[in-house]
Amino acid sequence: MCKPSNWLVFPQRNPNAQLRIFCFPYAGGNATTYTPWLDFLPKQVELVFVQPPGRGSRLLEPGYNSVTELVNDLFPEIKKYLEEKPYLLFGHSMGARMSYELVKKIITAGVTPPVHFVASGSPAPDHKMKESPMHLSDDAEFIDRLRNLNGTPEEILQNSELMALLLPALRKDFELAETYKCAPTDPIDCPITVFRGVDDEWVEEQAAEKWFRFFGSNTHMETFSGGHMFIEQSQPEVVKTLVSIIEASE
């Protein structure tokens, strides 16, 4: 993989691409979630993974205390790639909130906005959690709740040595997601599609629909089979829908 910076991973460079998709990870996620998409996306699309500290080759780097601080450091690293060609922002769960803070920064800086914004598996930015914060759970409960999300292979969850290595970064990720606070802003003039799993107990339909209040009139929701990790459980359907969004944006 070619990396122009620690923040960005280009799994397959495509200098002739007409559009880029920047993918933001969920809490505890990394680039491997989106790598299989390469087999299904059109040839004119270049996939880029946003890689904050605490995952992949940056696993041992300390995480951030706020999404705003993270985006402030990401923006100068990603800015020139946003200006080169049209792009789409995709974020799942915590990644949707990261990408939302980025698009606010983009608008403020006068940079060209994305052709489309996809918020996947996430309640609206101002949503207040009903559950107790996961990052404050003891290790056993934390791993149990992680298991219920179906985003971590069981063999990893049962590997005590590996989990001892991963837990600090995972906790920091969930703390970042669970302490996120959205500052008021005007609606963003950019089309948005919200992705949701029909069995996602973490993101109720009404909470997902509230994303529309943060954007203009071009809003849409797509639902998929599966729970919170439907992007893996229904991956072909997710990518097919994303391709339809790309084609409609051309």
C-alpha positions, -999 to 999 in steps of 0.1 A, spaced: 0 0 0 12 34 -9 8 61 18 14 97 11 11 104 48 4 85 80 -32 97 78 -41 84 43 -38 49 28 -41 44 -9 -46 6 -14 -44 9 -51 -32 41 -68 -53 52 -97 -40 85 -113 -67 84 -140 -95 82 -115 -123 107 -119 -135 105 -83 -121 96 -49 -139 80 -20 -125 88 14 -135 61 39 -135 68 77 -133 39 102 -157 29 129 -143 27 165 -117 0 165 -119 -4 127 -92 0 101 -85 -1 64 -92 -38 61 -130 -31 64 -130 -13 30 -103 -32 11 -127 -57 -5 -146 -28 -21 -117 -26 -46 -132 -56 -65 -166 -40 -70 -160 -2 -75 -158 13 -110 -124 17 -126 -128 55 -125 -129 55 -87 -99 57 -64 -104 44 -28 -87 62 1 -87 51 37 -84 77 65 -62 62 92 -62 81 125 -39 70 154 -47 38 172 -51 14 142 -31 -3 115 5 10 113 -4 37 138 -17 13 165 8 24 192 3 61 186 -18 79 213 -54 87 203 -71 120 204 -94 135 231 -118 150 207 -130 146 171 -125 183 165 -88 180 175 -84 150 152 -100 167 122 -78 198 128 -47 177 123 -62 156 95 -73 186 74 -39 198 63 -29 163 54 -60 156 32 -67 191 18 -47 188 -14 -63 155 -23 -98 171 -19 -88 199 -43 -75 176 -71 -107 159 -82 -143 153 -72 -147 132 -41 -172 115 -18 -170 111 20 -181 78 36 -180 71 73 -193 43 94 -204 47 130 -178 69 146 -163 75 111 -195 93 101 -190 118 128 -154 123 119 -163 129 82 -191 153 93 -166 174 113 -143 173 83 -170 185 59 -177 214 83 -140 223 82 -140 220 44 -169 245 41 -154 269 66 -120 268 47 -137 275 13 -126 241 -1 -148 224 -27 -174 203 -8 -179 166 -16 -202 155 -44 -220 133 -18 -218 125 19 -227 90 32 -234 86 69 -234 49 77 -245 32 109 -246 63 129 -272 84 147 -273 122 139 -244 142 152 -264 157 181 -278 123 193 -275 117 230 -266 81 241 -291 61 261 -266 34 270 -239 37 296 -206 47 280 -188 17 267 -153 31 273 -160 32 311 -168 -5 313 -144 -30 329 -124 -52 306 -148 -81 307 -179 -60 300 -161 -40 273 -151 -72 254 -187 -85 258 -202 -53 244 -176 -54 216 -187 -89 208 -223 -78 205 -213 -53 178 -201 -82 156 -172 -62 143 -144 -81 159 -136 -117 151 -142 -141 180 -106 -155 178 -93 -120 185 -117 -114 214 -106 -147 229 -68 -140 225 -60 -125 259 -25 -113 249 -37 -96 217 -66 -80 235 -43 -67 262 -24 -49 234 -56 -37 216 -77 -26 246 -61 8 253 -65 19 217 -101 5 215 -111 23 247 -97 55 234 -116 51 201 -149 45 220 -142 74 243 -137 96 213 -170 85 199 -190 86 231 -178 120 243 -184 137 209 -204 169 210 -217 186 179 -214 224 177 -244 241 160 -239 250 124 -260 259 93 -272 230 71 -245 219 47 -253 222 10 -243 187 -1 -264 156 -9 -265 130 19 -275 94 20 -278 76 53 -271 39 55 -287 18 83 -289 -18 92 -325 -29 98 -315 -48 129 -291 -22 143 -301 -18 179 -275 10 184 -290 32 157 -327 35 156 -344 47 124 -355 80 139 -320 88 152 -306 81 117 -332 102 99 -322 132 120 -290 135 99 -312 152 73 -315 183 95 -278 189 91 -278 189 53 -298 205 25 -329 191 7 -312 163 -13 -315 136 14 -321 99 12 -319 67 34 -310 32 24 -315 2 46 -296 -31 46 -299 -65 62 -279 -69 94 -272 -51 126 -246 -24 134 -220 -40 112 -242 -44 81 -214 -29 60 -197 -63 64 -228 -85 67 -243 -70 35 -212 -58 18 -222 -66 -18 -254 -46 -14 -237 -18 4 -211 -14 -24 -238 -18 -51 -257 11 -35 -226 32 -33 -219 26 -70 -254 39 -78 -247 70 -57 -214 75 -76 -231 71 -110 -258 96 -100 -232 121 -90 -214 121 -124 
